[in-house]
Amino acid sequence: MWKKALQPIDNSPLVIFRIFFGFLFACESFGAIATGWVRTNLVDVQMTFSHIYMDFLQVLVGPQMYVYFALMGFVSIAVMLGWRYRLNIVLLTILWAGAYFIQKTSYNNHYYMLLLICFYMCFLPAHQYASMDVKAGRVDKKLYMPRYFSWFFIFQVTILYVFGTVAKFYPDWLDGTFTRLMYQSANIPEVFKEVFTQKWFYITIAYLGIIFDGLIVPMLLWKKTRTLGVIAALTFHLFNSATLHIGIFPYFALSFSVFFYEPEQVRRLFFKKKPVFEVTDDLTSYGTQNFLSKGQLYVLSAFMVVQVLLPLRIHFIKGDTLWTDEGHRLSWRMMLRSRVGYTDFIVENKDTKTRSYYPLAEVLSTKQAARLTSPDMIWQMAQVIKKEYAAKGEDVAVYADSFVSINGRPYSRFVDNTVDLGNVGWNYFTHCPWILEKPF
């Protein structure tokens, strides 16, 4: 197994993936500006809900985020072209980490996947062919890489689809409840919506989703079904792109297909003029420039273990994640449920015992207020309110009056409104006892 992992293979899959990756990242960066995503989420707001312990990123909020995303777009193009690749892939990783951790109002799983792949790419020499670095003589042209480079990407895609499949085995997916709601709210022409919301259609889509997520990786791994798998992936992702408008994710997911094909096939398709790489059994003849050090392998191995453990944490947190939302992020629970609700905050002066509603509309955008259905964001808002009053010399208790609806069910009280959320800590890996039990 280890000998096969070390076997040198043509590096065309990694090189063409670098080009796809940089191009799609540039589309993500410039597209976020052009569509108003940056303005809505990071400019025309007083604050953002950053990931917990990332509050220091609030200094970035404002018009400067236009420059931030434009810079990220140009850095992405540099990665695509292989211009000073090592510097730019690290810079892109840092920039995207900042953009990812600064807000949760518009959370998407593909934002997380982009960050993970950035991390892998920081270690890999994806610029040793078809790059400006080679043309300028900054790096030597290489035609090969060890096979385990491809395995990194296959592993990460497998994690995504395995956990995405398992998450769908719950009643509201299996009976089509969620897929029906998804198409009812989709921004598609009414003529299609009438078809998509018929029971035979949304039930079919629900089970095709399970079948696709569960079988796509085995199909791509097995030579006899590989091309059929790519056709299925094209159909699945392009349909989702057209009906659900989920950004670059469908095309990003498709780009991983290059790691499942034989490298020589990838070379013939994308780099017809590239010399054929002749494989020999003598590993010592290749040198070590294209192989990771033991330290780097240890880091990536630990990183991969974390990728397995993070989605598993929901099984060790009390309660149903569908209701509590604890552990939902970073667990590949993709397009899985409709979660809506509202939260009001009641502020009580501890000295005078007077109570008043906090004016959320003066602080949050409509979109931000609508996202106050997740416990971490509710807790964070309570901390913001407490600090605001503390700055005025008032010691207050902060209570949340929160109601949530899952997949169209009646609204139910989500948070214990007798608990002072301004005076409790956040449990990152355990259950927060102030979240009420699931009502269904």
C-alpha positions as CSV (number, residue, x, y, z in Angstrom):
1,M,0.0,0.0,0.0
2,W,2.7,2.4,1.0
3,K,4.7,1.5,-2.1
4,K,1.7,2.3,-4.3
5,A,1.2,5.6,-2.4
6,L,4.8,6.6,-3.2
7,Q,4.6,5.5,-6.9
8,P,5.3,8.5,-9.2
9,I,2.5,9.3,-11.6
10,D,1.9,12.1,-14.1
11,N,1.1,15.3,-12.3
12,S,-1.5,16.5,-14.8
13,P,-4.5,16.0,-12.4
14,L,-2.9,18.3,-9.8
15,V,-1.9,20.9,-12.4
16,I,-5.3,21.1,-14.1
17,F,-7.0,21.2,-10.7
18,R,-4.8,24.2,-9.8
19,I,-6.1,25.9,-12.9
20,F,-9.8,25.0,-12.2
21,F,-9.4,25.9,-8.5
22,G,-7.9,29.3,-9.2
23,F,-10.5,30.1,-11.8
24,L,-13.4,29.1,-9.6
25,F,-12.0,31.0,-6.7
26,A,-11.7,34.1,-8.8
27,C,-15.4,33.7,-9.9
28,E,-16.3,33.3,-6.2
29,S,-14.4,36.4,-5.2
30,F,-15.4,38.8,-8.0
31,G,-18.9,37.3,-8.1
32,A,-19.4,38.1,-4.4
33,I,-18.8,41.8,-5.2
34,A,-20.8,41.8,-8.5
35,T,-23.9,40.1,-7.0
36,G,-24.0,42.4,-3.9
37,W,-23.1,39.5,-1.5
38,V,-20.2,41.5,-0.1
39,R,-22.3,44.6,0.3
40,T,-25.2,42.7,2.0
41,N,-23.1,40.6,4.4
42,L,-20.0,42.6,5.1
43,V,-20.4,46.3,4.2
44,D,-24.0,47.5,4.9
45,V,-24.0,46.0,8.4
46,Q,-23.0,47.3,11.8
47,M,-21.5,43.9,12.8
48,T,-21.4,40.3,11.7
49,F,-21.8,37.0,13.5
50,S,-18.2,35.8,13.2
51,H,-17.3,32.3,14.2
52,I,-16.9,32.1,18.0
53,Y,-13.5,33.3,19.2
54,M,-13.0,35.1,15.9
55,D,-14.5,38.5,17.0
56,F,-11.2,40.2,16.2
57,L,-12.1,40.0,12.5
58,Q,-14.8,42.6,13.1
59,V,-12.3,45.3,12.2
60,L,-12.6,44.2,8.6
61,V,-16.3,45.0,8.3
62,G,-17.1,47.9,6.1
63,P,-16.3,49.2,2.6
64,Q,-12.7,47.9,2.8
65,M,-14.2,44.4,2.2
66,Y,-14.6,45.4,-1.5
67,V,-10.9,45.8,-1.7
68,Y,-10.4,42.6,0.4
69,F,-12.5,40.5,-2.1
70,A,-10.9,42.1,-5.1
71,L,-7.5,41.3,-3.8
72,M,-8.6,37.7,-3.2
73,G,-9.8,37.5,-6.8
74,F,-6.5,38.7,-8.2
75,V,-4.6,36.3,-5.9
76,S,-6.9,33.5,-7.2
77,I,-5.9,34.4,-10.7
78,A,-2.2,34.2,-9.7
79,V,-2.8,30.7,-8.3
80,M,-4.5,29.7,-11.5
81,L,-1.6,31.0,-13.6
82,G,1.0,29.6,-11.3
83,W,2.6,33.0,-10.7
84,R,4.6,32.9,-7.4
85,Y,2.3,30.1,-6.5
86,R,3.7,29.3,-3.1
87,L,3.2,32.8,-1.9
88,N,-0.2,33.3,-3.4
89,I,-1.7,30.0,-2.3
90,V,-0.7,30.8,1.3
91,L,-2.1,34.3,0.9
92,L,-5.3,33.0,-0.6
93,T,-5.7,30.6,2.3
94,I,-5.3,33.4,4.8
95,L,-7.6,35.7,3.0
96,W,-10.3,33.1,2.6
97,A,-10.0,32.0,6.2
98,G,-10.7,35.6,7.2
99,A,-13.7,35.8,4.8
100,Y,-15.0,32.5,6.1
101,F,-14.6,33.1,9.8
102,I,-15.9,36.7,9.8
103,Q,-19.6,35.8,9.2
104,K,-22.1,33.0,9.5
105,T,-25.2,34.7,8.3
106,S,-24.7,33.3,4.8
107,Y,-23.0,30.0,5.7
108,N,-22.4,27.5,2.9
109,N,-20.7,24.2,3.0
110,H,-18.7,24.9,-0.1
111,Y,-17.1,27.9,1.7
112,Y,-15.8,25.4,4.2
113,M,-14.7,23.0,1.4
114,L,-12.8,25.8,-0.3
115,L,-10.9,26.5,3.0
116,L,-10.0,22.8,3.4
117,I,-8.7,22.5,-0.2
118,C,-6.7,25.7,0.2
119,F,-5.0,24.1,3.2
120,Y,-4.1,21.0,1.2
121,M,-2.9,23.0,-1.8
122,C,-0.4,24.9,0.4
123,F,1.6,21.7,0.7
124,L,1.4,20.5,-2.9
125,P,3.7,21.6,-5.8
126,A,0.9,22.3,-8.2
127,H,2.9,24.8,-10.1
128,Q,5.6,22.6,-11.6
129,Y,4.0,22.4,-15.0
130,A,2.0,24.9,-17.1
131,S,2.8,27.8,-14.8
132,M,4.4,31.2,-15.0
133,D,6.8,30.0,-12.3
134,V,8.2,27.4,-14.6
135,K,8.3,29.8,-17.5
136,A,10.2,32.3,-15.4
137,G,12.6,29.7,-14.1
138,R,11.6,30.1,-10.5
139,V,10.9,26.4,-10.2
140,D,12.0,23.4,-12.3
141,K,9.5,21.8,-14.6
142,K,8.4,18.4,-13.3
143,L,6.1,15.9,-15.0
144,Y,5.3,13.7,-12.0
145,M,4.0,13.5,-8.4
146,P,3.5,10.7,-5.9
147,R,0.2,9.0,-6.2
148,Y,-0.8,9.9,-2.7
149,F,-1.3,13.5,-3.7
150,S,-4.4,12.4,-5.6
151,W,-5.5,10.4,-2.5
152,F,-5.7,13.6,-0.4
153,F,-8.5,15.0,-2.7
154,I,-10.2,11.6,-3.0
155,F,-10.3,11.3,0.7
156,Q,-11.8,14.8,1.3
157,V,-14.5,14.3,-1.4
158,T,-15.3,10.9,0.2
159,I,-15.7,12.5,3.6
160,L,-18.1,15.1,2.1
161,Y,-20.3,12.5,0.3
162,V,-20.3,9.8,3.1
163,F,-21.5,12.2,5.8
164,G,-23.8,13.9,3.3
165,T,-25.4,10.5,2.6
166,V,-25.8,9.5,6.3
167,A,-27.3,12.8,7.2
168,K,-30.2,12.3,4.8
169,F,-31.5,9.2,6.6
170,Y,-34.0,11.0,8.7
171,P,-37.9,11.1,8.4
172,D,-38.3,14.5,6.8
173,W,-35.9,13.6,4.0
174,L,-37.1,10.1,3.4
175,D,-40.8,11.2,3.1
176,G,-39.9,14.1,0.8
177,T,-40.9,16.9,3.2
178,F,-37.7,18.9,2.8
179,T,-37.3,18.5,-0.9
180,R,-40.9,19.7,-1.4
181,L,-40.2,22.8,0.8
182,M,-36.9,23.3,-1.1
183,Y,-38.6,23.5,-4.5
184,Q,-41.5,25.6,-3.1
185,S,-39.1,28.3,-2.1
186,A,-36.8,27.9,-5.1
187,N,-36.3,30.9,-7.4
188,I,-37.5,29.0,-10.6
189,P,-40.2,29.7,-13.2
190,E,-43.7,28.7,-12.0
191,V,-44.1,26.2,-14.7
192,F,-41.2,24.2,-13.3
193,K,-42.2,24.7,-9.7
194,E,-45.6,23.1,-10.4
195,V,-43.9,20.0,-11.6
196,F,-41.1,20.0,-9.0
197,T,-43.6,20.2,-6.1
198,Q,-45.6,17.2,-7.2
199,K,-45.1,14.3,-4.8
200,W,-43.8,11.8,-7.4
201,F,-41.1,14.4,-8.3
202,Y,-39.8,15.6,-4.9
203,I,-39.8,12.0,-3.5
204,T,-37.8,10.9,-6.5
205,I,-35.3,13.7,-6.0
206,A,-35.0,12.8,-2.3
207,Y,-34.0,9.2,-3.0
208,L,-31.9,10.1,-6.0
209,G,-30.0,12.4,-3.7
210,I,-29.2,9.6,-1.3
211,I,-28.3,7.3,-4.2
212,F,-26.0,9.8,-5.8
213,D,-24.2,10.9,-2.6
214,G,-23.8,7.2,-1.5
215,L,-22.6,5.8,-4.9
216,I,-20.7,8.6,-6.7
217,V,-17.3,8.0,-5.1
218,P,-17.4,4.2,-5.6
219,M,-18.5,4.8,-9.2
220,L,-15.6,7.1,-9.8
221,L,-13.1,4.8,-8.2
222,W,-14.2,1.8,-10.3
223,K,-12.9,2.0,-13.9
224,K,-16.0,0.3,-15.4
225,T,-18.4,2.9,-13.9
226,R,-16.1,5.9,-13.9
227,T,-17.5,7.6,-17.0
228,L,-21.0,6.8,-16.0
229,G,-20.3,8.4,-12.6
230,V,-19.0,11.6,-14.3
231,I,-22.2,11.8,-16.5
232,A,-24.3,11.3,-13.3
233,A,-22.3,14.0,-11.5
234,L,-22.7,16.4,-14.5
235,T,-26.4,15.8,-14.5
236,F,-26.8,16.1,-10.8
237,H,-24.7,19.2,-10.3
238,L,-25.8,21.1,-13.3
239,F,-29.5,20.5,-12.4
240,N,-28.8,21.8,-8.9
241,S,-27.0,24.8,-10.3
242,A,-29.9,25.7,-12.5
243,T,-32.6,25.2,-9.9
244,L,-31.1,26.0,-6.6
245,H,-28.6,28.7,-7.6
246,I,-25.8,27.5,-5.2
247,G,-22.9,29.4,-6.7
248,I,-19.7,27.7,-7.8
249,F,-20.2,24.5,-5.7
250,P,-21.5,22.3,-8.5
251,Y,-18.5,23.1,-10.7
252,F,-16.1,22.9,-7.8
253,A,-17.4,19.4,-7.0
254,L,-17.1,18.4,-10.6
255,S,-13.4,19.5,-10.7
256,F,-12.4,16.7,-8.3
257,S,-13.2,14.2,-11.0
258,V,-9.7,14.6,-12.5
259,F,-8.2,12.8,-9.5
260,F,-10.2,9.6,-10.2
261,Y,-9.0,9.1,-13.7
262,E,-5.7,7.7,-14.8
263,P,-3.2,10.6,-15.0
264,E,-2.3,9.7,-18.5
265,Q,-5.9,10.2,-19.6
266,V,-6.0,13.6,-17.9
267,R,-2.7,14.5,-19.7
268,R,-4.1,13.5,-23.1
269,L,-7.3,15.5,-22.5
270,F,-5.8,18.8,-21.1
271,F,-2.1,18.8,-22.0
272,K,-1.7,17.2,-25.4
273,K,1.8,18.7,-25.8
274,K,3.1,17.6,-22.4
275,P,5.7,14.9,-22.7
276,V,4.7,11.4,-21.6
277,F,5.9,10.5,-18.1
278,E,7.6,7.1,-18.1
279,V,7.2,5.3,-14.8
280,T,10.0,3.1,-13.4
281,D,10.1,0.9,-10.3
282,D,13.2,2.6,-9.0
283,L,11.8,5.3,-6.7
284,T,15.2,6.7,-5.9
285,S,15.6,7.9,-9.5
286,Y,13.0,10.6,-8.9
287,G,14.6,12.4,-6.1
288,T,12.6,13.9,-3.2
289,Q,11.7,17.3,-4.5
290,N,8.1,16.3,-5.3
291,F,7.5,14.3,-2.1
292,L,6.3,15.8,1.2
293,S,8.6,15.6,4.3
294,K,7.6,13.4,7.2
295,G,6.6,16.6,9.2
296,Q,4.3,17.7,6.4
297,L,2.8,14.2,6.2
298,Y,2.2,14.2,9.9
299,V,0.4,17.6,9.7
300,L,-1.8,16.5,6.8
301,S,-2.5,13.1,8.5
302,A,-3.7,14.9,11.7
303,F,-5.7,17.3,9.6
304,M,-7.5,14.3,7.9
305,V,-8.2,12.7,11.2
306,V,-9.9,15.9,12.3
307,Q,-12.0,15.8,9.2
308,V,-13.4,12.5,10.2
309,L,-13.9,13.5,13.8
310,L,-15.7,16.8,13.3
311,P,-18.8,15.3,11.6
312,L,-19.0,12.6,14.2
313,R,-19.2,15.0,17.1
314,I,-23.0,15.4,16.7
315,H,-23.4,11.8,18.0
316,F,-21.8,12.8,21.3
317,I,-23.8,16.0,21.8
318,K,-27.1,15.6,23.6
319,G,-30.2,16.2,21.6
320,D,-31.2,16.0,17.9
321,T,-29.0,18.3,15.8
322,L,-32.0,18.9,13.5
323,W,-33.5,20.9,16.3
324,T,-30.6,22.1,18.5
325,D,-28.4,22.9,15.5
326,E,-25.4,22.1,17.6
327,G,-22.7,20.5,15.5
328,H,-24.6,21.3,12.3
329,R,-21.7,23.2,10.7
330,L,-18.5,21.5,9.6
331,S,-20.5,18.2,9.4
332,W,-21.5,18.1,5.7
333,R,-25.2,18.4,6.5
334,M,-25.9,19.8,3.1
335,M,-29.3,21.2,1.9
336,L,-30.9,19.2,4.6
337,R,-33.6,21.2,6.4
338,S,-35.6,24.4,6.4
339,R,-35.0,26.3,9.6
340,V,-36.8,29.5,10.2
341,G,-37.8,31.5,13.3
342,Y,-37.4,34.7,15.2
343,T,-35.8,35.9,18.4
344,D,-36.4,38.9,20.6
345,F,-34.1,39.9,23.4
346,I,-35.3,41.2,26.8
347,V,-32.9,43.3,28.8
348,E,-33.3,43.5,32.6
349,N,-31.4,46.0,34.7
350,K,-30.1,44.0,37.6
351,D,-30.4,47.0,40.0
352,T,-33.8,48.3,39.1
353,K,-35.3,45.1,37.8
354,T,-36.9,47.1,34.9
355,R,-37.2,45.2,31.6
356,S,-37.3,46.3,28.0
357,Y,-37.0,44.8,24.5
358,Y,-33.7,45.3,22.8
359,P,-34.1,47.2,19.5
360,L,-32.6,44.5,17.2
361,A,-33.8,46.3,14.0
362,E,-31.4,49.2,14.9
363,V,-28.4,46.9,15.0
364,L,-29.0,44.0,12.7
365,S,-30.0,43.7,9.0
366,T,-33.2,41.9,8.2
367,K,-31.2,38.9,7.0
368,Q,-29.1,38.8,10.2
369,A,-32.2,39.0,12.4
370,A,-33.8,36.2,10.4
371,R,-30.8,34.0,11.1
372,L,-31.2,34.2,14.8
373,T,-32.4,30.6,15.0
374,S,-29.0,29.0,15.7
375,P,-28.0,28.8,19.4
376,D,-24.5,30.1,18.8
377,M,-25.7,33.3,17.1
378,I,-28.4,33.8,19.7
379,W,-25.7,33.5,22.4
380,Q,-23.4,35.8,20.6
381,M,-26.1,38.5,20.3
382,A,-26.7,38.2,24.0
383,Q,-23.0,38.8,24.6
384,V,-23.0,41.9,22.3
385,I,-26.0,43.3,24.2
386,K,-24.5,42.7,27.6
387,K,-21.2,44.5,26.5
388,E,-23.1,47.4,25.0
389,Y,-24.9,48.0,28.3
390,A,-21.8,47.4,30.3
391,A,-20.1,50.2,28.3
392,K,-22.8,52.5,29.6
393,G,-22.3,51.4,33.1
394,E,-25.3,49.2,33.4
395,D,-25.2,45.6,34.6
396,V,-28.0,43.7,32.8
397,A,-29.3,40.2,32.3
398,V,-30.2,39.3,28.8
399,Y,-33.0,36.8,28.0
400,A,-34.0,35.4,24.6
401,D,-37.6,34.9,23.5
402,S,-36.9,32.6,20.6
403,F,-39.2,30.5,18.4
404,V,-38.1,28.1,15.7
405,S,-39.9,26.0,13.0
406,I,-38.2,23.0,11.4
407,N,-39.4,21.9,7.9
408,G,-42.7,23.8,8.1
409,R,-43.8,22.6,11.5
410,P,-45.5,25.0,14.0
411,Y,-43.2,27.4,15.7
412,S,-41.9,26.2,19.1
413,R,-40.0,27.9,21.9
414,F,-36.3,27.2,21.3
415,V,-34.5,28.8,24.2
416,D,-35.3,28.8,27.9
417,N,-36.4,32.4,28.4
418,T,-35.5,32.3,32.1
419,V,-31.8,31.8,31.5
420,D,-29.6,34.9,31.5
421,L,-27.6,34.2,28.2
422,G,-25.3,37.1,28.9
423,N,-24.0,35.3,31.9
424,V,-23.4,31.8,30.5
425,G,-20.5,30.5,28.5
426,W,-20.6,28.8,25.2
427,N,-20.3,25.0,25.0
428,Y,-18.5,24.3,21.8
429,F,-18.4,20.5,21.9
430,T,-21.2,19.8,24.4
431,H,-24.9,20.5,24.7
432,C,-26.1,23.9,25.9
433,P,-28.6,23.2,28.6
434,W,-30.6,26.4,27.9
435,I,-31.8,24.9,24.6
436,L,-35.2,23.4,25.1
437,E,-36.0,19.8,24.2
438,K,-37.2,18.9,20.7
439,P,-41.0,19.4,20.5
440,F,-41.6,16.8,17.8
